[in-house]
Structures are given as structure tokens and as C-alpha cells.
């Protein structure tokens, strides 16, 4: 897709330090678990926003996105310049049956999210100044740096955490929970 008109990567987090982004990134799995705590199975699969995903679908999506992200990050870090994987999140949600997971299945998905973030955070923490400038080719944004990928995935868990909090509100189960990144990347 290089050559097609691509969006410019948003500069929303350019003023944040890498350490601030790393903290938000590493905290993502524990924060998702905290906003899911106390919800019943019926709450997890409810769809109070017509045409939008349930909390369970959001949680499963965050993990599958992290699978793709972990690959993108490793490719950019170890073999810069390559094309980064693309997937259709809506197709995955349907085909992989996110809405049909039982509580044990959801727990396994969240464990995978935790493991992916923990291992990828180690890569980020090992990166030096030169590594942060390494690039891969993203389908939407063209050339993105390792730093851009940190921004993208730190934002991703916060974005979906915010959506879960909104659904909790609609379900009458509000939770006061501070966001680490208050502005969305896109």
C-alpha cells in the first residue's frame, strides 16, 4: 500500500516522554482487569450501544490487537523497513467469536494480553535512541517509528479502557477510574 495516500501519524503524544508512554503501556493489562472487576457475565456481553462491541468483545479485541502489535514492534526493532501486518478487527471479532467466550476463555485472553505486554515492554525498555527511530511500513500511516508504535499501543489500551468505562456507565455500573493518557491518538 506504499504509494497510496496515507494519513500522517498523529503528533498527539510527541511531548510525552518515552518513560511516560512506557508506564501507560506496561500498566494496560492490569488497568483493563481493574475496569472489568465486579462485572457479571451478562454485563460483559451486553450491548447498550447499538451496533457497537460489548465489553467482552473489546477485551478480546485488545488482546488480538496486541498480538499484531507485538509482531509489528518486533519486526520494526529487529528487521526495520519491512511491511507491518494488517488485520480487519471486525472480521476477527466475528470469526473468532469474541462474544461467545466464557469467563475462563476471557481470563486466558487477558493472560495472553499480560504476557504480550510484559515481553514487549522488555524490548521497549532495551531500546536506545537509534532504535526508537527504526521504522516499519504501516498500511495506514506509511513509515512509522518504534516510538510511534509505543504511542499507538499505549493509546490503544487506554482508548478501549475508556470505552469500557462508558459502557459501565450505560449499564448503571459506573466506575471512577483515571485515564493515564487523557487525549486520544486518533
Backbone as numpy.savetxt, mean C-alpha at the origin, in Angstrom:
# Nx Ny Nz CAx CAy CAz Cx Cy Cz
5.00 0.59 -22.26 4.21 1.77 -22.26 5.06 3.04 -22.26
6.35 2.87 -22.23 7.21 4.05 -22.32 6.99 4.66 -23.69
6.90 5.95 -23.74 6.61 6.64 -24.98 5.20 7.21 -24.96
4.27 6.51 -24.29 2.91 7.03 -24.13 2.97 8.16 -23.11
2.01 9.08 -23.19 1.97 10.18 -22.23 1.76 9.62 -20.82
2.66 9.98 -19.92 2.59 9.46 -18.56 2.48 10.62 -17.57
1.82 10.31 -16.46 1.68 11.30 -15.40 3.04 11.53 -14.75
3.25 12.73 -14.30 4.46 13.04 -13.54 4.26 12.55 -12.11
5.30 11.96 -11.52 5.17 11.47 -10.15 4.91 12.66 -9.23
3.88 12.58 -8.39 3.53 13.71 -7.51 4.66 14.06 -6.54
4.82 15.34 -6.28 5.87 15.83 -5.39 5.36 16.06 -3.96
4.25 15.45 -3.61 3.59 15.69 -2.32 4.52 15.46 -1.13
5.34 14.44 -1.18 6.17 14.07 -0.03 7.63 14.49 -0.17
7.94 15.32 -1.12 9.34 15.68 -1.37 9.98 16.40 -0.17
9.19 17.03 0.66 9.74 17.74 1.81 9.89 16.84 3.05
9.32 15.64 3.00 9.47 14.71 4.12 10.82 14.03 4.03
11.41 13.77 5.18 12.68 13.05 5.18 12.43 11.57 4.86
13.47 10.94 4.39 13.39 9.51 4.13 13.04 8.77 5.41
13.59 9.20 6.52 13.30 8.53 7.80 11.82 8.66 8.17
11.22 9.82 7.95 9.78 9.98 8.23 8.96 9.01 7.37
9.33 8.90 6.11 8.63 7.98 5.22 8.85 6.53 5.62
10.07 6.20 6.01 10.36 4.84 6.46 9.55 4.48 7.70
9.40 5.41 8.61 8.61 5.15 9.81 7.16 4.87 9.45
6.58 5.66 8.56 5.20 5.44 8.13 5.08 4.11 7.39
6.05 3.82 6.54 6.05 2.57 5.78 6.09 1.37 6.73
7.05 1.36 7.64 7.23 0.22 8.55 6.04 0.04 9.49
5.38 1.12 9.83 4.25 1.04 10.77 2.95 0.56 10.11
2.90 0.53 8.79 1.67 0.20 8.07 0.94 -1.05 8.53
1.60 -2.20 8.61 0.88 -3.42 8.99 0.25 -3.36 10.39
1.00 -2.85 11.35 0.48 -2.77 12.71 -0.69 -1.77 12.77
-0.60 -0.71 12.01 -1.67 0.29 11.98 -2.93 -0.28 11.33
-2.77 -1.06 10.26 -3.94 -1.69 9.63 -4.59 -2.65 10.64
-3.80 -3.45 11.32 -4.36 -4.37 12.33 -5.13 -3.60 13.40
-4.59 -2.47 13.82 -5.26 -1.69 14.88 -6.61 -1.15 14.43
-6.73 -0.72 13.16 -8.02 -0.19 12.72 -9.03 -1.31 12.41
-8.54 -2.54 12.27 -9.43 -3.68 12.08 -9.91 -4.29 13.41
-9.19 -3.99 14.47 -9.50 -4.58 15.77 -10.93 -4.24 16.20
-11.60 -5.26 16.73 -12.94 -5.07 17.26 -14.06 -5.16 16.23
-13.71 -5.36 14.98 -14.74 -5.48 13.95 -15.19 -6.94 13.83
-16.47 -7.13 13.61 -17.04 -8.46 13.43 -16.94 -8.84 11.95
-17.12 -10.13 11.66 -17.07 -10.59 10.27 -18.04 -9.80 9.39
-19.23 -9.54 9.91 -20.24 -8.79 9.14 -19.75 -7.38 8.82
-19.01 -6.77 9.75 -18.45 -5.43 9.51 -17.40 -5.48 8.41
-16.59 -6.53 8.42 -15.49 -6.65 7.47 -15.98 -6.78 6.04
-17.14 -7.43 5.84 -17.63 -7.64 4.47 -18.75 -6.68 4.06
-19.16 -5.82 4.99 -20.21 -4.84 4.67 -19.72 -3.87 3.61
-20.66 -3.40 2.80 -20.34 -2.42 1.76 -21.27 -1.22 1.89
-21.02 -0.36 2.88 -21.89 0.80 3.07 -21.72 1.88 1.99
-20.67 1.76 1.19 -20.44 2.69 0.08 -20.73 1.92 -1.21
-21.88 2.16 -1.82 -22.25 1.41 -3.02 -21.16 1.45 -4.09
-20.86 0.26 -4.62 -19.86 0.15 -5.68 -18.42 0.22 -5.21
-18.20 0.29 -3.91 -16.84 0.38 -3.36 -16.51 -0.89 -2.57
-15.24 -1.09 -2.35 -14.79 -2.28 -1.63 -15.18 -2.26 -0.15
-15.28 -3.45 0.40 -15.48 -3.64 1.83 -14.14 -3.48 2.55
-14.18 -3.45 3.87 -12.95 -3.38 4.66 -12.08 -4.60 4.37
-12.68 -5.76 4.29 -11.93 -6.99 4.03 -11.25 -6.94 2.65
-11.96 -6.44 1.67 -11.38 -6.31 0.33 -10.22 -5.31 0.34
-10.37 -4.25 1.08 -9.29 -3.26 1.19 -8.06 -3.89 1.84
-8.26 -4.61 2.93 -7.14 -5.23 3.64 -6.41 -6.24 2.75
-7.17 -7.04 2.01 -6.55 -8.02 1.11 -5.82 -7.31 -0.03
-6.43 -6.26 -0.56 -5.80 -5.49 -1.63 -4.47 -4.89 -1.18
-4.42 -4.36 0.03 -3.19 -3.76 0.53 -2.06 -4.79 0.48
-2.37 -6.02 0.85 -1.34 -7.07 0.82 -0.95 -7.43 -0.60
-1.91 -7.62 -1.49 -1.55 -7.96 -2.85 -0.79 -6.82 -3.53
-1.14 -5.60 -3.23 -0.38 -4.47 -3.74 1.05 -4.50 -3.21
1.18 -4.90 -1.96 2.51 -4.99 -1.35 3.36 -6.07 -2.02
2.71 -7.15 -2.46 3.42 -8.20 -3.21 4.05 -7.60 -4.47
3.25 -6.86 -5.21 3.73 -6.22 -6.43 4.80 -5.18 -6.07
4.53 -4.40 -5.04 5.47 -3.36 -4.62 6.81 -3.92 -4.19
6.79 -5.03 -3.47 8.04 -5.65 -3.01 8.89 -6.06 -4.22
8.24 -6.57 -5.25 8.96 -6.92 -6.47 9.49 -5.69 -7.18
8.67 -4.66 -7.28 9.10 -3.41 -7.92 10.32 -2.82 -7.20
10.26 -2.82 -5.89 11.34 -2.23 -5.08 12.62 -3.02 -5.26
12.53 -4.35 -5.23 13.70 -5.20 -5.39 14.31 -5.04 -6.79
13.45 -4.98 -7.79 13.93 -4.82 -9.16 14.65 -3.48 -9.32
14.06 -2.42 -8.79 14.66 -1.09 -8.89 15.98 -1.05 -8.14
16.04 -1.66 -6.98 17.25 -1.64 -6.15 18.36 -2.50 -6.77
18.03 -3.71 -7.19 19.04 -4.66 -7.64 19.33 -4.61 -9.14
18.31 -4.28 -9.94 18.47 -4.24 -11.40 17.79 -2.99 -11.96
18.33 -1.83 -11.65 17.69 -0.58 -12.06 17.46 -0.51 -13.57
16.42 0.24 -13.93 16.12 0.50 -15.33 15.07 -0.39 -15.94
14.67 -1.45 -15.23 13.71 -2.39 -15.78 12.27 -1.92 -15.69
11.41 -2.58 -16.47 9.98 -2.31 -16.40 9.42 -2.93 -15.13
8.58 -2.18 -14.43 7.99 -2.64 -13.18 6.65 -3.30 -13.44
6.36 -4.33 -12.68 5.13 -5.11 -12.84 3.90 -4.22 -12.72
2.87 -4.61 -13.46 1.57 -3.93 -13.42 0.51 -4.98 -13.14
-0.55 -4.58 -12.44 -1.69 -5.47 -12.23 -2.95 -4.63 -12.17
-4.09 -5.28 -12.39 -5.39 -4.61 -12.32 -6.02 -4.99 -10.97
-6.07 -4.03 -10.06 -6.53 -4.31 -8.70 -7.96 -4.81 -8.65
-8.82 -4.32 -9.50 -10.22 -4.76 -9.49 -10.35 -6.21 -9.97
-9.57 -6.57 -10.98 -9.58 -7.95 -11.46 -9.07 -8.88 -10.37
-8.00 -8.49 -9.69 -7.46 -9.32 -8.61 -8.48 -9.50 -7.50
-9.14 -8.42 -7.13 -10.14 -8.48 -6.04 -11.20 -9.52 -6.36
-11.72 -9.48 -7.57 -12.75 -10.43 -7.99 -12.20 -11.84 -8.13
-11.14 -11.98 -8.90 -10.60 -13.30 -9.22 -10.07 -14.03 -8.00
-9.50 -13.29 -7.06 -8.92 -13.91 -5.87 -9.91 -14.00 -4.71
-11.13 -13.52 -4.91 -12.19 -13.70 -3.92 -11.94 -13.07 -2.57
-11.42 -11.86 -2.56 -11.14 -11.17 -1.29 -12.33 -11.18 -0.34
-13.51 -11.01 -0.88 -14.71 -10.89 -0.05 -15.05 -12.23 0.61
-14.52 -13.34 0.11 -14.87 -14.66 0.63 -13.91 -15.20 1.68
-12.88 -14.44 2.04 -11.94 -14.92 3.05 -12.66 -15.09 4.39
-12.29 -16.12 5.14 -12.76 -16.22 6.52 -11.74 -15.50 7.39
-11.96 -15.46 8.69 -11.06 -14.70 9.57 -9.65 -15.28 9.56
-9.52 -16.60 9.44 -8.18 -17.21 9.37 -7.48 -16.79 8.07
-8.21 -16.77 6.97 -7.64 -16.35 5.69 -7.20 -14.90 5.73
-8.01 -14.06 6.34 -7.64 -12.65 6.46 -6.40 -12.49 7.33
-6.29 -13.28 8.38 -5.12 -13.20 9.25 -3.85 -13.60 8.49
-3.93 -14.62 7.68 -2.77 -15.04 6.88 -2.37 -13.93 5.92
-3.36 -13.30 5.30 -3.08 -12.18 4.39 -2.36 -11.06 5.14
-2.82 -10.75 6.35 -2.18 -9.68 7.13 -0.77 -10.08 7.58
-0.56 -11.36 7.86 0.79 -11.83 8.20 1.73 -11.65 7.01
1.23 -11.93 5.82 2.04 -11.73 4.62 2.39 -10.26 4.45
1.42 -9.38 4.66 1.68 -7.94 4.59 2.79 -7.55 5.57
2.70 -8.05 6.80 3.72 -7.76 7.81 5.10 -8.25 7.36
5.17 -9.47 6.84 6.46 -10.04 6.42 7.04 -9.27 5.23
6.20 -8.93 4.27 6.69 -8.18 3.11 7.22 -6.81 3.53
6.48 -6.13 4.39 6.94 -4.81 4.84 8.23 -4.92 5.64
8.33 -5.92 6.51 9.54 -6.07 7.33 10.76 -6.33 6.48
10.65 -7.23 5.50 11.81 -7.54 4.67 12.15 -6.40 3.72
11.14 -5.72 3.20 11.40 -4.61 2.29 11.93 -3.40 3.04
11.50 -3.20 4.27 12.03 -2.10 5.08 13.54 -2.27 5.27
14.00 -3.50 5.36 15.45 -3.75 5.49 16.19 -3.26 4.24
15.59 -3.48 3.09 16.21 -3.00 1.84 16.27 -1.48 1.86
15.16 -0.86 2.22 15.13 0.60 2.27 16.17 1.13 3.26
16.27 0.51 4.41 17.20 1.00 5.43 18.66 0.83 5.01
18.93 -0.14 4.13 20.30 -0.36 3.64 20.67 0.59 2.49
19.68 1.25 1.92 19.92 2.10 0.75 20.78 3.31 1.11
21.69 3.63 0.19 22.51 4.84 0.36 21.99 5.91 -0.60
22.65 7.05 -0.62 22.19 8.18 -1.44 22.07 7.80 -2.92
23.03 7.07 -3.41 23.02 6.65 -4.81 21.85 5.68 -5.08
21.60 4.78 -4.13 20.50 3.81 -4.29 19.16 4.51 -4.42
18.94 5.57 -3.67 17.65 6.27 -3.69 17.35 6.87 -5.05
18.39 7.07 -5.88 18.20 7.64 -7.22 18.03 6.57 -8.31
18.20 5.29 -7.94 18.00 4.21 -8.92 16.55 4.26 -9.40
16.34 3.89 -10.68 15.00 3.97 -11.24 14.53 2.65 -11.83
13.21 2.58 -11.92 12.52 1.54 -12.66 11.47 2.24 -13.50
10.88 1.53 -14.44 9.89 2.14 -15.31 8.50 1.69 -14.89
7.73 2.64 -14.39 6.36 2.43 -13.91 5.39 2.72 -15.05
4.38 1.91 -15.17 3.42 2.06 -16.28 2.75 3.44 -16.31
2.41 3.97 -15.14 1.71 5.27 -15.09 2.65 6.46 -15.02
3.76 6.31 -14.31 4.62 7.46 -14.01 5.93 7.49 -14.79
6.17 6.49 -15.61 7.45 6.44 -16.31 8.57 6.08 -15.34
9.70 6.77 -15.46 10.84 6.47 -14.58 10.54 6.96 -13.17
10.61 6.03 -12.23 10.43 6.36 -10.81 11.68 5.91 -10.06
12.02 6.66 -9.04 13.19 6.32 -8.22 12.79 5.40 -7.08
13.81 4.83 -6.46 13.56 4.02 -5.26 12.86 4.88 -4.20
13.25 6.14 -4.10 12.60 7.05 -3.15 11.12 7.21 -3.51
10.78 7.34 -4.79 9.39 7.43 -5.20 8.61 6.19 -4.76
9.23 5.02 -4.88 8.54 3.79 -4.49 8.30 3.76 -2.98
9.23 4.26 -2.20 9.00 4.38 -0.76 7.81 5.30 -0.51
7.75 6.43 -1.18 6.63 7.36 -1.03 5.32 6.68 -1.42
5.33 5.99 -2.54 4.11 5.34 -3.05 3.55 4.33 -2.06
4.41 3.49 -1.50 3.90 2.43 -0.62 3.68 2.90 0.82
4.42 3.90 1.27 4.10 4.49 2.58 2.71 5.12 2.51
2.44 5.81 1.41 1.14 6.44 1.19 0.04 5.38 1.04
0.36 4.28 0.39 -0.66 3.29 0.07 -1.35 2.74 1.33
-0.58 2.34 2.32 -1.22 1.81 3.53 -1.97 2.90 4.28
-1.45 4.12 4.29 -2.16 5.22 4.96 -3.44 5.57 4.22
-3.40 5.54 2.89 -4.59 5.82 2.06 -5.71 4.84 2.41
-5.36 3.57 2.47 -6.39 2.56 2.71 -6.80 2.50 4.18
-5.89 2.83 5.07 -6.25 2.96 6.48 -7.31 4.05 6.63
-7.12 5.15 5.93 -8.09 6.25 5.96 -9.45 5.78 5.43
-9.46 4.97 4.37 -10.72 4.44 3.83 -11.41 3.53 4.85
-10.63 2.70 5.53 -11.20 1.81 6.55 -11.84 2.64 7.66
-11.17 3.69 8.07 -11.74 4.57 9.11 -13.05 5.20 8.64
-13.13 5.57 7.37 -14.37 6.14 6.82 -15.49 5.09 6.83
-15.18 3.86 6.48 -16.20 2.80 6.49 -16.64 2.52 7.91
-15.71 2.48 8.84 -16.07 2.28 10.26 -17.08 3.34 10.70
-16.84 4.56 10.28 -17.76 5.66 10.61 -19.15 5.36 10.04
-19.20 4.94 8.78 -20.49 4.62 8.15 -21.19 3.44 8.82
-20.42 2.54 9.39 -20.99 1.38 10.08 -21.39 1.69 11.53
-21.15 2.92 11.95 -21.47 3.29 13.33 -20.44 2.78 14.32
-19.23 2.51 13.85 -18.15 2.02 14.70 -16.92 2.90 14.52
-17.09 4.20 14.79 -15.98 5.13 14.55 -14.79 4.83 15.45
-13.64 5.21 14.96 -12.40 5.02 15.70 -11.54 6.26 15.47
-11.16 6.91 16.55 -10.25 8.05 16.46 -8.85 7.49 16.29
-8.24 7.77 15.16 -6.94 7.19 14.86 -6.17 8.20 14.00
-5.02 8.66 14.47 -4.28 9.68 13.72 -3.61 9.11 12.47
-3.60 9.90 11.42 -2.89 9.52 10.20 -1.44 10.00 10.30
-0.51 9.19 9.84 0.90 9.57 9.86 1.23 10.48 8.68
0.59 10.22 7.54 0.76 11.04 6.35 -0.60 11.67 6.07
-0.72 12.94 6.32 -2.03 13.59 6.27 -2.48 13.99 4.86
-1.55 14.04 3.93 -1.86 14.40 2.55 -1.70 13.16 1.69
-2.58 12.96 0.75 -2.48 11.80 -0.14 -1.59 12.12 -1.33
-0.90 11.10 -1.80 0.03 11.23 -2.91 -0.71 11.57 -4.20
-1.88 10.99 -4.40 -2.71 11.27 -5.57 -4.16 11.07 -5.22
